[in-house]
Each structure stands twice: as structure tokens, then as C-alpha cells.
């Protein structure tokens, strides 16, 4: 016995008929586009091909940019780990790919300064700042290079410019303190170093490591200082802390090496 056709059955049947009608219209449209002289089909295929080519080009450019930034990041890590000569080679290759790229110019300037090639460093850092006058990190390193070149007064002005804009810039306060020592302004230098301590992003861990050292927990103190140096291999307070531990262990050569690096 056949079930009476309900309203839902009628709606389902109508929907099925609509789908079939739409499918037939779509097939007819495709057939008409494929006939000789039917230019609409060729334009559509060409547009799809152009879209695919453009997508591939954009993806390739994005991948190349990501690769560039990743290589620059690795060069920066090498630089922070004290591998200045190797970092310089990597950075010069990147600079050849993207001439005038500001971060590469800055890091090249730092790598040259770390190799005591002061005049070359100054030229590179000044070039970076010509393109980006507000680049605080590059200006701090310019101040460091000016100080190394014996131009302490100019270095002071360079780092003051950073501190006027960014009064909590940790590296700027450190550089300012060093310059003030060179100029014989020891009271002001002491204040600058105190500001550097207060603005240090690693302040809490440095204080914890120092407290452990004072309490005689040398192993715990050393572990904390080394953990800080894993993130920032040139952190002066952590290097000084390890130097203090070396002196306590009667290893003055290690202490001297660490203090020179600081």
C-alpha cells in the first residue's frame, strides 16, 4: 500500500526537480561555451590560469621574505653569541639580496664594532639611521661606536636623543653611563647605571641570582646567571655575576675574560 504523499514529500520532490533543472542548465551553458567561436570559455580559463600564476608568485615572494627574515634572525643570534665574523658574512649576503634593508645595516654595524672595525661600523650605522632616524637600537649602537672612536661628547648627545624619546630604554642607560665615565662625570654615571639596573628586563632574575650568591648558594646562583646568558649572551650583570663566582672559586683568568666581555 502506497503511503499518501505528504507536504514534505511534495517539497522534497520540488527541490529535486529544481536541482535537476539547474544541473541541466549548467550542462547546457558549458556546452554552449565550448562551441566554436564561444570566447567566454577561453576567457574564463585564461583568468583561472592568471589567478593561479599570481597566487604562486605571491606565495613564492612570501616564502622568500620569510626565509630572509629567518636568516637575518639567525645571524642576529650568532652576533649575540659572540660570533661576529660569521654573522658579518651572513649579513653581507642578506644585504646583497636586499640593499638598504635597515635591520641588516644595523646588525652589520654591530658586527663590525664587535670586531673593532670602528670606522666601518660608524659608516654602516649612520647609513641605517639616514633611512630610519627613529631607530633607537641603531642609535644606541652608534653612541657605542662613537665612544670607541674617542668621540665621547658626540656619543653622549646620540644616547641622550634616545632617552628623550624612550626614558626606560635599558641599553641606552648602560651606554649613557659608559660615556659619562669617559667624560669624568662619575656622579651622573652612577645615576645612569642605577637607571639601567631599574629598567633591566632581567632585573628580577639578576636579583635572585645575586641573593643566592650572597647566601653562599654558588651552584644555584651560577645556574640563574647562565640561564640569563642563554637569552642574552652579552648581559653585563650576568657576566659580572659569573665573574664574581670565578673569583670566589679562585679562577681569576675566567673572571677577567668575563669582565672583558661585559
N, C-alpha and C positions, 0 to 999 in steps of 0.2 A: 504494500500500500504506500503510495507516494505521500510524503509529508507536504501539507499545504505550504505554499510559498509565502514566507513572512516578509515584513517590510525590510528587515536586514538583508534577506536573500535578494530582494529586488535592488537594494542599494549596492550590494556586492556585485551583482550582475552588471549593473550600470557602470560601476567603476572598472570592471574587467573589460567591458566594451570600449570604454574611453581609453584604457591603456592600449588595447589592440589598435584603435583608430590612430592614436598618437604614434605608435610604432610604425604603422603603415605610412603615415605622413612623413616620418623621419626617413624611412627607406626610400620613399619617392623623392624626397629632397636630395638625398645622397646620389640617387641615380641621375637626377636632372643636373646636378653639379658635375657629374663625371662625363656628361655628354660632350662631344667635340664643340669647342667654342665656349664651353662653360667656364669663364675666367674666375668665378667665385671660388671654386675648389682650389685652383692653383694659388690664389692669393692667400687663402686660409692656410695651406700647407707651408707657404713661404713665411707667413707670420709666425707659425709654430717653430719653424727652423730658426728664424731670427731670435725668437724668445729663448730657445734653448742655448744658442750661441752666447747671447748676452748673459744668461744665467751662469753658464760655465765660466765666462770671463770674470763676472763679479765674484764667483766662488774662488777662482784662482787668485784674484787680487787680494781677497780677504785672507786666504791661506798664506800668501806671500807676506802680507802685513803681520799676521800672527807669528810667522816664522821669524821675521825681522825683530819683532819686539821680544820674542823668546831668546833669540841670540844676544840681543842687547842686554837683557836681564842676566844672562849667564856671564857675560863679560863684566857686568857690574859686580856680580858675586865674586868673580876672580879678583877684581880690583880690591874689594873689601877684604879679601883673604890674603892680600899682600902680593899677589901675582901680577904686578903692574905691567911688566914687559909682555906677558902673554895676553893680558887684557888689551893692551895697546894694539897688538896685531889684529885681534878680533874686531876691535872698534874701528880700525882703519879700513878693514874690509867692509864693514857696515856703512861707513861714511862714503865709501866709493859707490855703494848701491844707492844711497840717499844723500847726496851732497847738501850740506847746510842743515841737516837734521840736528836740532838744538841739543837733545839729550846726548847724542853721540859726541858733539863738540865739547859739551861739559865734561863727560866722562873721559874723553881723550885728554882734556886739560888736566884732570886729576891724575890720570895715569902718568903723564909727563912730569907733573910735580912730584909724584912719588918716586920717580927715577932721577930727581934733582935736575931735571931739564927745565929750569925755571922760566927762562925767556920764551921757550916754545909753549910752555904751559900758559903763560900770560897771554900770548897771542891767541891761543885757542879759546881761552875763557872769555877774552874780550870779544871775539867773534861771536860766541854764543850769546853774550849779553847785548850785542848790537841787534840781534834778531829778537831777543826776549829780555828787555830791560828789567822786567819784574821777576826774573828767575832767581829766587832767593838763594837756593843751594849753590848755583854757579857764582853768585856774587860773594858768598861766604868763602868759597874756594879761591876766588880772585883775591880776596883780602889775605888769605893764607899765602898765595903766591907772591903778592906784593911784599909781605913781611919777609919772605925768604929772599927776596931780591934786595932787601935793605931799605925798602920804601915804607917804613912803619907809619908815617903820617898819612900817606895815601891809603894804606890798609885800614887804618882807624876810620877814615871817612867812608870807605866802602862798607865796612861792617856796621857802622852807625846807620847807614841808609837802610840796611836790612832790619835793624832793631826798631827803627822808627815805624816801620810797617808791620813788623812781626815781633812784638816785645817778649814773646815766650819762645823764641827760636833758640833751642839748646845749643846747637853748633855755633851759632852766631855769638852767643855769650862766651863760649870757650875761646873762639878766635879773638874776640874783643879783649878778654883777659890776657892772652898771649901778647897782643900788640901793646897793651898798656904796660906790661912788664918791660918790653923792649924800650918803651919811652920813659921808663923810670917812674911811672905813676902807680906806685905799688899799692896805695890805699884803694884807689879806684879799681885796680886789678883784682884785689881781694874781694871787693863787692861784686865784680863781674863773675868771678869764679863761683861765688855763692849763688848768684842768679843762675848760673849754669847748673849747679847742683840741684836747685829747686825746680828747674824746668826739665830735668833729665827724665825721659820716659821710663828709664830703668831704675828710677830712684828707690822704689820700694825694695827691689831685689838687691840693689847695692847696699842699702842699709841693713838688710837681713844678713847678707854675706859679711859685712863689716862687724856686725854684732857677734856673729859666730866666731870670727877671727879673734875678737877681743876676749871672748869667753873661752878660748883655747880649743875650739872645735875646728881644727885645721882642715880635716877632711871635708866636713860639711861646707866650710867657707870656700874651699877650692872648687867644690862641685858647683856652687852657686855662681862664682866668678866665671868658671868655664862655660856654664850654660848661657850666661850673658854674652860671652865672646862668640858663641856659636851663632848668635843672631847678629852681633855687631863686632867683628874681629878687631876693630880699632877703638873700642870703647875705652877711654883713658882711665876711668875709675876702676874698671875691672882689671885692666892691665896693671895698674898701681897696686891693686889688692893682691894679685898673683905675685908681684914683685915683693910685697911685704911678706908673703908666705915663703918665698925663696930665701929672703934674708933670715927669717926665723928658722929655716931649715939649714942655714949656713951654706947657701949656694949663691954667693954674690954675683957670679957671672950670669946666671939666669936672671937675677934681679936687674942687672944692668941692661941686658938685652931687652927685657920687657919695658923698662923705663924709657929706653931709646925709641922703642916702637910707639909708646904712648905720646 
